[in-house]
């Protein structure tokens, strides 16, 4: 990470403070339903502080989901307006031509998602998974990473008993001794690591040619009806990320930020700094660049879709995924700062 000047740090802090203090964005009596997950990332802080409500001038119904596939299902039914998903469920949704747009890249997933083998199972490497029971939330980033890891190591997925379990169900199944391994994220990852060993994480799988990322999406009809609300959602989210990037070491275990994140996610307070390092977070200014919403995100969704079709998880791949990615709102958020 490049050196951050004191001016940048002060600007990020000022932006967050200004967002917290400003009044409703409009006189409109707006209600927004946001589907979030228990991933450790900077936007949990403004969520805990009520900054989104103040900035959007809206009543927000925050709904916790255990997987991106569940968020996509809720968005498809119209019960969620804005949602947090991983690149695999995002690609699957776009390939099914659901009316959604990617509006903010949370970060590239690294060590924050991992394959863990239970102690005593004899699983030391990916090749050892043949004949074992492995749990993973289907159509999630970890499902994609698991399949990519098996392919890289030449393991036939049919030789592995892959079980579709949500993170809380994985933790419970692990506790009962029902599974040999699991590919998951926190807080379930932190729980199972206490009696298991990390075989591979998503940073390594990314080096093998299968990177994953998390993102915020919006239903297209909601964005069309309330573009200012989407812009302001992105603005608040970006301010939180910029504040973290300006001085990540300040988000230590004794910080208010870490405490708020731990409370919202269920992750252990002592693990928060390390989990934050498990992602590569882009700044608000970087969001619209070629590396993210300006180009590479579309290519990543297309590549993920190709893999999912190869694995029989989706029926078809679209010729173009650009309509499912929009840099409009990050651009407008930057212009409004």
Secondary structure as the mmCIF struct_conf table of DSSP 4:
data_model
#
loop_
_struct_conf.conf_type_id
_struct_conf.id
_struct_conf.beg_label_comp_id
_struct_conf.beg_label_asym_id
_struct_conf.beg_label_seq_id
_struct_conf.end_label_comp_id
_struct_conf.end_label_asym_id
_struct_conf.end_label_seq_id
HELX_LH_PP_P HELX_LH_PP_P1 UNK A 2 UNK A 5
HELX_RH_AL_P HELX_RH_AL_P1 UNK A 6 UNK A 21
BEND BEND1 UNK A 25 UNK A 25
BEND BEND2 UNK A 27 UNK A 28
STRN STRN1 UNK A 30 UNK A 36
TURN_TY1_P TURN_TY1_P1 UNK A 42 UNK A 43
HELX_RH_AL_P HELX_RH_AL_P2 UNK A 44 UNK A 49
TURN_TY1_P TURN_TY1_P2 UNK A 50 UNK A 50
HELX_RH_AL_P HELX_RH_AL_P3 UNK A 51 UNK A 56
TURN_TY1_P TURN_TY1_P3 UNK A 57 UNK A 57
STRN STRN2 UNK A 58 UNK A 64
BEND BEND3 UNK A 66 UNK A 66
HELX_RH_AL_P HELX_RH_AL_P4 UNK A 68 UNK A 77
TURN_TY1_P TURN_TY1_P4 UNK A 78 UNK A 78
BEND BEND4 UNK A 79 UNK A 79
BEND BEND5 UNK A 81 UNK A 81
STRN STRN3 UNK A 82 UNK A 86
HELX_RH_AL_P HELX_RH_AL_P5 UNK A 87 UNK A 95
TURN_TY1_P TURN_TY1_P5 UNK A 96 UNK A 97
BEND BEND6 UNK A 99 UNK A 99
STRN STRN4 UNK A 100 UNK A 109
TURN_TY1_P TURN_TY1_P6 UNK A 111 UNK A 112
STRN STRN5 UNK A 113 UNK A 118
TURN_TY1_P TURN_TY1_P7 UNK A 119 UNK A 120
BEND BEND7 UNK A 121 UNK A 121
BEND BEND8 UNK A 125 UNK A 125
HELX_RH_3T_P HELX_RH_3T_P1 UNK A 126 UNK A 129
TURN_TY1_P TURN_TY1_P8 UNK A 130 UNK A 131
BEND BEND9 UNK A 132 UNK A 132
STRN STRN6 UNK A 133 UNK A 136
TURN_TY1_P TURN_TY1_P9 UNK A 138 UNK A 139
BEND BEND10 UNK A 140 UNK A 140
HELX_RH_AL_P HELX_RH_AL_P6 UNK A 141 UNK A 152
TURN_TY1_P TURN_TY1_P10 UNK A 153 UNK A 154
HELX_RH_3T_P HELX_RH_3T_P2 UNK A 157 UNK A 159
BEND BEND11 UNK A 160 UNK A 160
STRN STRN7 UNK A 161 UNK A 164
HELX_RH_AL_P HELX_RH_AL_P7 UNK A 167 UNK A 176
TURN_TY1_P TURN_TY1_P11 UNK A 177 UNK A 177
BEND BEND12 UNK A 180 UNK A 180
STRN STRN8 UNK A 181 UNK A 185
TURN_TY1_P TURN_TY1_P12 UNK A 186 UNK A 187
HELX_RH_AL_P HELX_RH_AL_P8 UNK A 188 UNK A 193
TURN_TY1_P TURN_TY1_P13 UNK A 194 UNK A 195
STRN STRN9 UNK A 196 UNK A 201
HELX_RH_AL_P HELX_RH_AL_P9 UNK A 202 UNK A 207
TURN_TY1_P TURN_TY1_P14 UNK A 208 UNK A 209
STRN STRN10 UNK A 213 UNK A 219
HELX_RH_AL_P HELX_RH_AL_P10 UNK A 220 UNK A 225
HELX_RH_AL_P HELX_RH_AL_P11 UNK A 227 UNK A 246
HELX_RH_3T_P HELX_RH_3T_P3 UNK A 248 UNK A 250
BEND BEND13 UNK A 251 UNK A 252
TURN_TY1_P TURN_TY1_P15 UNK A 253 UNK A 254
BEND BEND14 UNK A 255 UNK A 255
HELX_RH_AL_P HELX_RH_AL_P12 UNK A 256 UNK A 265
HELX_RH_3T_P HELX_RH_3T_P4 UNK A 269 UNK A 271
HELX_RH_AL_P HELX_RH_AL_P13 UNK A 272 UNK A 276
TURN_TY1_P TURN_TY1_P16 UNK A 277 UNK A 278
STRN STRN11 UNK A 279 UNK A 280
HELX_LH_PP_P HELX_LH_PP_P2 UNK A 281 UNK A 283
HELX_RH_AL_P HELX_RH_AL_P14 UNK A 284 UNK A 287
TURN_TY1_P TURN_TY1_P17 UNK A 288 UNK A 288
BEND BEND15 UNK A 289 UNK A 289
TURN_TY1_P TURN_TY1_P18 UNK A 290 UNK A 295
HELX_RH_AL_P HELX_RH_AL_P15 UNK A 296 UNK A 310
TURN_TY1_P TURN_TY1_P19 UNK A 311 UNK A 312
BEND BEND16 UNK A 313 UNK A 315
BEND BEND17 UNK A 319 UNK A 319
HELX_RH_3T_P HELX_RH_3T_P5 UNK A 322 UNK A 324
STRN STRN12 UNK A 325 UNK A 325
HELX_RH_AL_P HELX_RH_AL_P16 UNK A 328 UNK A 336
#
